[in-house]
Amino acid sequence: MSAETYRDAWGIPHLRAATAGELARAQGRVTARDRAWQLEVERHRAQGTSASFLGPGALSWDRLARRARLADTARRCFAALEDKDPETAAWVREYTDGVNEGLAACDAPEFARTGLAPGRWEPWTPLAVWLATHILFAGFPAKLWREHITAHLGPDAVALFATDGPGTAGSNGWLVSGERTVTGHAIVAGDPHRFIEEPGVYQQIHLSCPEFDVVGLAVPGVPGIAHFGHTGTVAWAITNAMADYQDLYRERLRRTGAGVEALGPDGTWHRAARHTETIHVAGEDSVEVEVIETDRGPVIAGGPEGLDDGTPAALSLRYPPRVTADLGFGALLPLLRARRVADVDRALDAWAEPVNVVQAADTEGGMLHRVAGRVPVRATANRLRPVPAWEPGHEWTGWHTPPRAGLTDGVAVMANQRGPATPLGVEFAPPHRADRIAALLAGKERWSAADMPALHTDTHLASAGPLLDLVTALDGLSPGAAALRDRLLAWDRHMDADSADAAAYAAVRGAVVRHLAAHPALAPAAVPPAYPEVLQPWLALVPRIAYALEHLLRAEDPYDIDRAEAVRAALEEVAAEPPAGTWGDTHRLAPWRALPDTSGSPEPGLSGDHDCVLCTSAVPGLTDRAARGPAARYVWDLADRRRSGWVVPHGASGVPGSPHHRDQQPLWLGGELAPVVTDFDRLTKETDD
């Protein structure tokens, strides 16, 4: 037997093979069949060639990918993997061979629509896809925001605006020990929050061979199951640790007859690596990009002549895989082979990027709650803002030991809040999601896997408190605004899609954000520095105010801003022109697609909000549409894997017109899970490869 492919009722692939290598090849093949267009898009993004078919809108990303040396770093990491871990390198090669076999036979309609043909995957391509997916995950552009807001409002503004930024991915996760379940065995559950894409960023899959039998959520284009998996005897899951592990350096560069030099911390000018690359842009002329790398790292913005607006600046990026030639792929096979928590723990010692908080449990009662990943030891200033490359004291001097934590009353909750990763980070998510999950779990003594979707879909919005406190104190309102005030104060603070009161609250909140952004004290910060477009979401004032709103409304001295008057004006504004419907009428899913959707199907309305456990993130003051949300949900039952469940926002297939392209969306919207099936006798056989 080489490999067999089976499908369940939701079209989820279940693969069986004689060896791990044959299974990796089969995983590559079936991923190419189900997600051919997605794989092509991800390959181009990783190589910095997406503008060649997506046009000028993708040019800023391609520039960053080229200048940050993503593909070159992936090549280096794969070469090091071949040297240090040839078994894993061979396994990755099998996967890419399978991808190429699958792409050769694919019939995804997007290729005909764009006139493209699938490109060839190299053995290092999965590493490049992983790196491109996560290079912005740690939010290094937040250092530019801190510098920007400090220049306009002073250093105290940094803490005032510190919150989960608009480009940061997060997640919920919780571990309930056997002492708190009806079966006596642990449950691991949660949902990763990412930008919602179609096809989805996670692929439900079952991988079985004599060495291991694992179900989980794979990243299309990457072999194995990295983030969320269940082997039958041990299960694991992750959230973003919110660690800071990437540094920005201000560089002094000069041109010489031989190329470019950078001023080092020793006071000496050092030769920088330099070459030019050409980016092809669909419908426009090709663009040349200068690629410069100093002793700190690749220059991602500016150059010897400064930024595009002439500002004298250049920024280099230092990130662990570029320094170590290690992306942590050595952890992937040991994770698949894990049988106990101790196995997961040892595997994660090889984890590199992104830095995660991990929870795991096994059938023998073992539990794990730890940080995994590589965070450099360096000066505090490096973590806060760009630091001068020409000054000593900003070098990396080692690696932090990843922290560990325990459980409280048989439960551990992770939702990007301050927790075990606190020593490694600067900004964390507000505590509302974590506190709400913990409170809900405390409300019941014994839990089952079937109980967990109620936590996934909780819509209580604790962050509404500061705004509603100000609303309470208002007087002298017009009759309409007074009625709106009374209505908001009677609201149950749940952001349900069918709630007109939630829509009214969101309208007032958005108006408050806009009023604050227009205030003379804050308005100057609305003009961001001339950094590349791909970094601008971190520098936009309105989203920053939106996500820091409760801090701004509670601060003792908010720059002489009369917050009560801002709330009053917002209340009067909304009372004069109230929203016509419910929260779900405007809070609609806004998935990212490489090509425009031609189906004509309206996007669904959503419950939830940024600080709800059901984290469907709008940008108050800018849009009610949600581009981010639960990219999957899972419940791993350690008593019986067959009682586990999972769901994704769309479906298992990335092929438009497939019956499994969007068939899970009703489950996802309704807070339901598809059952995890692992018995091959209950599956439909598709192929013998």
C-alpha positions, 0 to 999 in steps of 0.5 A, a space after each residue: 500500500 502506498 496511500 489511500 484517501 478517504 472522505 467523511 460526510 463533510 469532505 474532510 480528507 482522511 489519509 492512510 499510508 504505510 510510512 510517514 514519508 508516503 503519508 506526507 506525499 499523500 497529504 501534499 497531493 490531497 492538499 493540491 487537489 482541494 486547495 490548488 489555487 490557495 497553494 499557488 497564491 501562498 507560493 507567490 506571497 512567499 516568493 514576493 511575486 503575487 503582484 504578477 497576477 494580482 496587480 499593483 494592490 499586492 506590490 507593497 507586500 511583494 516589496 516586503 517579502 523581497 526586502 525581508 528575504 523571506 524566500 532566501 531565509 526559507 532556503 537557508 532554513 531548509 539547507 540547515 534542516 537537511 544537515 541537522 535533521 535529514 529525516 524531517 528534510 526528506 519528509 518535507 521533500 515527500 510533501 512537496 513532491 506530492 503537491 507537485 503531483 497534485 497540481 499537475 492534475 488540478 482543475 481549479 477554475 481560478 487558473 483558467 480565470 487568470 490565465 495562470 498555470 500552477 508553479 513548481 514547489 521546491 523543498 523549501 517552499 513550505 518553509 517560505 509559506 510558514 514564514 510568510 504566514 507568520 512574519 507579521 504575526 508578532 506585530 513588529 510594526 507596533 514599534 513604529 506606532 509607539 514611536 509615532 504616537 510618542 512624537 505627537 503625544 509624549 511617552 505616556 501615550 504608549 501605555 494609553 494606546 497599548 492593546 491588541 493592535 489591528 494586525 495582531 492575530 489571537 485566539 481563545 483556548 482552555 484546558 479543563 482537567 479530568 477533575 472538572 469533566 463528566 468523564 474524568 478525562 481532560 478536554 482541550 478546546 478553543 478557536 484561533 482568531 485569524 483573518 478569515 480567508 476563503 479558502 480557509 487558513 486551516 485544513 481539517 485532516 486525518 493522517 494515519 500510518 503505523 507510526 501515528 494516527 492524528 487528526 487536526 488542523 493543518 496549514 495548507 502548504 505545510 506538512 503535518 499538523 502543527 498547531 492543533 492536533 489529537 493523536 488519540 492519547 494526547 491532544 494539544 492546542 495553541 494561542 498567540 503568546 503575544 511575545 516580542 521576538 523581532 527587532 527594528 533597527 534604525 540604520 545609517 546607510 551610505 553609498 560608495 563606489 562598491 555598493 552600500 555601507 552601514 554604520 555599526 555599533 563599533 563606530 565603523 562603516 561596514 559593507 552591506 549586502 546589496 542586489 536588485 530584484 524585479 517585481 512584475 506587476 500585472 497591468 503595469 510596468 515592472 518595478 525594481 526593488 533594492 535589497 539591502 542587508 546589514 549586520 542586523 538584518 534585511 532593510 525593509 523600509 527606506 535606504 541610503 536616500 531615506 523613505 519615499 517622502 525623503 525622510 532620512 530613515 532606513 529600517 532593518 528587521 532582525 528576526 530569529 529564523 534569519 539569525 539561526 536558520 531554523 524555523 522549528 520544523 524539527 518539531 513537526 514529526 515528533 508532534 505527530 508521534 507524540 503519545 503523552 504530554 511529555 512527548 509534546 513537551 519535548 517536541 516543543 523544545 524545538 519550536 521556533 516561530 511563531 511564539 505560542 502558549 501551548 496547552 496539552 493533555 493526555 489520557 493518563 492525566 498529564 497536562 501541559 501549559 507552557 510557552 514555546 518558541 524562540 525569544 531573544 535576550 536583549 535590551 528593553 529598548 529593543 522591545 519598545 521601539 526601533 533602536 539605533 544600529 550605530 549605538 552599542 547595547 542593542 545586540 542579541 545575547 541569548 535566548 529566553 527560557 520559555 515560561 511554564 504555568 499550571 492550572 487554577 481549580 482544574 482549569 487553564 485559560 489562554 486568550 492572549 492576555 497577560 499570563 505565562 508569556 508576560 515576561 516575553 511581551 510588551 502589549 497583550 490583549 485585554 483580559 475580557 475574553 480570558 476572564 469571561 471564559 474563566 467565569 463561565 467555566 467556574 459556573 459549572 462543576 463538571 463539563 463535557 465536550 458537548 458543552 464547549 460550543 456554548 463557550 465558543 459562541 458567548 457574546 458578552 461584551 465586558 469592554 462596553 463598561 467605560 462607555 456606558 458609565 459615561 452614558 449613565 452620567 449624561 443629562 440635558 439630552 434631547 428626548 431622542 438621545 435620552 431615550 437612546 441612553 435609557 435603551 443602552 443602559 437596559 441592554 444586556 451587553 450581548 453582541 448578538 446578530 439579531 440584537 437591535 440594541 447591540 447595533 445601537 451601542 455599536 453605532 454610538 461607539 463608532 461615533 465616539 471613536 470618530 469624535 475622538 479621532 477628530 479632536 485637536 489633541 489627537 488629530 495630528 497623529 492621523 498623518 502616519 509616517 511614510 512607511 510602506 503601505 503593508 505596515 500602515 494598518 499599525 499606524 492608522 489612528 482610528 483603529 488605534 483609538 477603537 481598540 484602546 477606547 476603554 483606556 481613553 475613556 478611563 484615563 485620568 488626564 486624556 490630553 484635555 479631551 472632554 470625553 463626556 462631551 464626545 459621548 454626548 455628541 455621539 449619542 445625539 448623532 445616533 439618536 438623530 439617525 439611528 441604525 435601521 436594523 440589527 447588529 448582524 445587518 452591518 456586522 457581516 463577514 468580510 473574508 479575504 479572497 485573492 480574486 473577487 467573489 463572483 457567486 453573488 452570495 451575500 456575506 452572512 451577518 455575525 454575532 460577537 465583537 472584538 472583545 467577546 469570546 466570540 471574537 469577530 472583529 470589526 473596527 469601530 469608527 471605520 467599519 462594522 464588517 469583520 475581517 477577523 474571527 474564529 478561523 476554526 473551532 475545535 474540542 479535543 476530548 481525551 476520554 474518547 476522540 470520537 466525541 471531539 468536534 471541529 468546524 471551519 468558516 467555509 468548508 474542506 474544499 477550496 474549489 468553488 462549486 464543490 459541495 464541500 466549498 461552504 457546507 460548514 458555514 451554517 455550522 460555524 454560524 450556528 456555533 455547532 461542530 462537525 464530529 471528528 471521525 477516525 474509523 476508516 470503516 465509516 468513511 468513503 474511499 476516494 482513491 488508491 494512490 
